[in-house]
């Protein structure tokens, strides 16, 4: 079982993917930098959670 993402993380992730669909990749480290660039994350934990969720969705979309 994985961890359940909060609605805040899901909303922020979907908003970022809608605004910048080609900016993200399947690499977590690159996505972390992109999330920092496009969003004012309140904390490092939130930023990493959003970047991880983006990475997961990008991998799922290409399968």
N, C-alpha and C positions, 0 to 999 in steps of 0.2 A: 504494500500500500504506500502511496506517495502522500505528500503533504497537501492539504487543501489550501488553495489560494483564496485570499479574501476578495471581496467585490472591488475594493479600492485598487488592488493590483490588477485585476482583470480589466477594469474600466480604463486604467492608465495605459495598460498594454494595448488594448484594442484601439484606443485613441492614437497612440504612437504608430501602430501599424496602419491605421487608416490615413494618417497624415504623411507618413514617410514609408511607403510600402517597399521601396527598393533599397532602403538604407541598411536594413538588417541582414545578417548572415546566419550561418549555422554555428558560428564560433562564439562562445560565451564571453571571452575576453574582449573581442571586438564589439560585441553588443553592449557590454558594460560601458565602454567609452562613448558609444553612440547614445545610449540612454542619458549619460551625464551631459552630453552636448545638447540634446533636444529637450531635456526635462530638468526641472529643479527638484531633484529628489530630496526629501527631508532628511534621510539618513542613508548610510551605506547599506544597511540591511534591506531597506525598501528598494534601493537601486539594484542591488544584486538579485533580489527576488523578481523584479520586473525583467531584468536582463535574462534571468534563467527561464522565465515563462516565455519571453520572446524567442529564445533559442529553441525551446521545446516546440513552440508553434511553427517555427520555420522548418525544423526537422520533420515535423508531422505533415506539413504542406508539400514537401518535396518527395515524400514516400509514395 
